[in-house]
């Protein structure tokens, strides 16, 4: 059993003030004989938007679940330090079908003003009017916006997202990218976004990690303006680099090389 | 949906307003299939069951009563074997005037209700015990699965030996039948909760109590109601069984006496009462279920 999950603040191992939002040391996870994460070290600074890219089976979801503390039952070692308040966005919106939207947003939120804060969070994702709707009455995009509101209402210091836009249509995804970036600018949590979409990573993140075969093969800073244009040559450069790290070069490059 | 959708052979679709009616003038006449590339009037297709009929569930029983009435009026039925609906109504009236009907109904209803309440409470408690804890599961579930395979009728001799033939035995027999239905369905719902919601509860940092209240119990409620509907049926079934055994009051006793004096009218009054109570109680549970599970209504509609 992996029992090496600690909270940064309050835990005896952590300093009083830590500039990091995530500190992972020598993390290993295995499924049977297969080592999915192989002695990984990672530090994510407070307020840093990091995207984690990788092919399916590269271990990116395993890493995210380990950071979220949801990998009970897996075998491994290492140390993970995280802040007090961590939120998680799933690929599916995972709203409870028997709870109205506002009740879903404030699920587990402590405090007397929980509902007021929930309403404010719904307002931020433009769903203020749908607070007493049932989840299935909302469109896929609206459901995922409600899920975003649920994860941000607790003012997390670390936001974990596991391919949060993977099941949305292309147009909705573009809108969700803008919304997530805007919410990030307002709340400034550290973000660890797992995705297999290179464009999504470059559009959203300030730092992109590529995980392959249990270890990082790329750690790239994205030095682009906040409003990003996929047609921009700088954008293309990052895109090509990352695709290369993932072992998928654009078609024209492959031709040139052969 | 009042749209005429005309498909062309090429696969593009044009949508025009207006209610569906006779094919437009430009469409080919019905008859032999049009050659490839030709246009056919778009059909509105529906393979579902369509809209529900208001009070539709009453239609079958009403048809049976109407047939019975007509057959009696036409003199096709021997009144000694099957009285006419009119004489059944007279029998009911006589029973009402003498006060026997009210007494019998009250006795039977309180037996069924008491058995139902005890059975539901016990079923829910046992389902929670075994659905929420591994120790409870180890002790309770196997036992209840064994009980499930023994019909109540088989337990009857033992129960009479232990509890006599009084009210206690009657209520216990009813409660046992109810308990099993409620237990099986509630337990199944409790242990089959979507792992994704468990994960969500962990990620949101819910306490055990919050997890129970916000996730586990609402998720198990549909299963409980399925069990409850079966339980209500089980309660009436149990009631009918115990009222045949040395009863000295109740609807069953009233029918038993009528059998001695060949009063088929009174027997039918009893049957109609059983049927009405069964039908009404099921409708009541459905109504409550619809209210409580209102989040599901729009999904299934």
Interface residues (C-beta under 8 A of the other chain):
Chain A: X68 X69 X70 X87 X88 X90 X92 X94 X96 X97 X98 X99 X103 X107 X108 X134 X136 X137 X150
Chain B: X196 X197 X199 X200 X201 X202 X203 X204 X205 X206 X210 X214 X215 X218 X219 X221 X293 X295 X296 X298 X299
